[in-house]
């Protein structure tokens, strides 16, 4: 028995392949846009955590660990990169430098936040965050961000938690809370 294809079936297969290729190209373009934003944020001294860095611990609740590595699709990550499979979860506009363990101390001293060009000129760089579509948490507490950034910050509709500097005006804080109803906005 010979398999026969008619022109209509062939056109349907080509159409489906085109749709799938187009969808993949759009996803890849989004991933590349995110990768460029992450690269620029890190060049300027920011700290970026992906969704695989966040995990739930029964004792601690939600925990971020920069040492965690993605566990899935390792072979495909070599071709298209981490940004195709993962989204940025948390961004800080300062660099986190671990404090070395001191001899004789039993406790972890934690990271120290180091000011960077990103934190000193935060208003200029907030627009980079538009390329991070699933950003959950944004920490601008150690920055010079001002009310000038409110229109740009209001576009980050996926935000669930936003930390601002203690000197951020109360009126601006209230305005941001109104513009981002699904986000907890705090000063610290």
N, C-alpha and C positions, 0 to 999 in steps of 0.2 A: 504494500500500500504506500502510495506516494503522498507526502504532505504537500498541500497546496495552500498558498496564501493569495488572497485577492488584494487588490489595491487599497480597499477600505481598511482591512486589518493592518496592512503595512503602515498606512497613514496614522492609524490609532496608536500603534506602537511608537512611531516617531513622535507623535504629539505627547504621549506620556513620558517618553525619555526627555523631551525638551522641557516639559514642566518640572520634572525632577531635577534636571541640570540647572534650570533657572532658580529653583528654590535653594539648591546647594550653593549656587553662586552668591545669592543674597545673604545666606547665612555666613559664608566665608568672608564676604565684604564687611559684615557686622563684626565678625571676629577680628579681622585685620584692623578695623577702626578702633576696637577696644584695645588691641595689642599696642597700637601706636600711642593711644592715650596713656596706657600703663607705662610704657617706655618713657614717655615725656614726664609723667609724674615722678617716676623713679629717678630720672636724670636731674630733676629739680630738687630731689631729696625727700620725696614723699614715701610713705609706707603703704603698700597695697597688699591686701589679703583676698584670695579667691574663695569661692564657696567651699572648696575642699579643705581649706584651712580651718573652717568653722566646724566644730563638732559638739555634741551634747555629752556632758559628763554627769553622771548621777549625783555626784557630790558637789560639783561646781556650777552646774547649769551649762549655759553656752560658753564655750572656750575657743579662743583663737590660738592656733599654733602655726607659726611660719615654717616649722620644720616638717609638717605633714606634706606628703607627696600625693598626687592624684593616683588612684588605684586602677582606673579602668582605661581601656582603649589605648594602651601604651604604644602599640604598633601604629595606630592612626595619628597619634599626637606628634610623631616624628614628621609626618607629612604636612599636617595643617596647623599644628601648635596647640597649646593648652587653651588658648582663648576661644577656639571653636567649641570645645566641650564644657568649659567652665566660665562662670561669670564672676566679675569682681563683686565681693561682698562688703568689704570694709576699706575705707581710705582714711589715712591721717596725713595732714600736710606738714608733718615733721618727721625727721628720721629717728628711728628707735635704735639706740646703740646699747647693747647689753653691758651692764656693769659687771666686771669680772668678780668672781667669788673671792672674797678676802680671806686669807688664812685666819683660822680661829673663829670665824663666824659660821653659825649653823643655818642661817636663813638665806634665802635668795633675795638679792638686793633689787632685782628687776631692771627693766630697761630705763634709760634716761632719754628724754625727748630733746633732740638737738635742733635748734632753729636752722632753717634752710632758706634758700631764695624763695621756695614755694610758700613757706609760712610768713616770710616778711612781705611778700607781694601777693597775698592770697586773692585779692579782688581781681587781679589780672589773669589768674589761672583757673578760676572757678568754672569757666566755660569748657575746660577739658573734660569735666565730669559728665557732660552730655553724651559722651561716647561710651558710657558705662551704664547700659540700660537697666540692669538689675541691682544697682547699688543699694544696699540695705542700710549701712551705717556710715556716716561721715563725721569725722572728728576735726573740727576747725578750732578747738579750744585754745591751742597754743599759737594762734595766728593773729594777723592784723586785719582780718576780714571785717568789713564795715557794712553799713546799710546799702551801699552801692551794689552789693552782690545779691540783694534780695530778689530782683527779677530773675537772675540766673539760677539761684537756689530754688526758686519756686517751680522751675521746670523739671526738677528732679523728683518726679511723682512716685518713684519706686522707694524712696527713702522711708525708713521706719524709725530711725533714730538720728538726730542731728545735735552735735555738741558745738556750742559757740563760745567765744571768749567771755570772761566775766564782765568786761567793759562794753559788751554789745548792748545797745540801748533797749530798754524794756519795750518801747513801742515797736521796734523792729522785730523783736522776739514774738510779740503778739501777732504782728502782721504775717510773719512766716508761719506761725501756727495756724492761722486762718487759711493761708494759701496752700499749706500742706496738711490737710486734716488727718491723714493717716499716719502722720509722723509725730513722734515725741521730740519736741525742741527744747533743749536745756542750755543753760550757761554753766561753765565750770572753769 
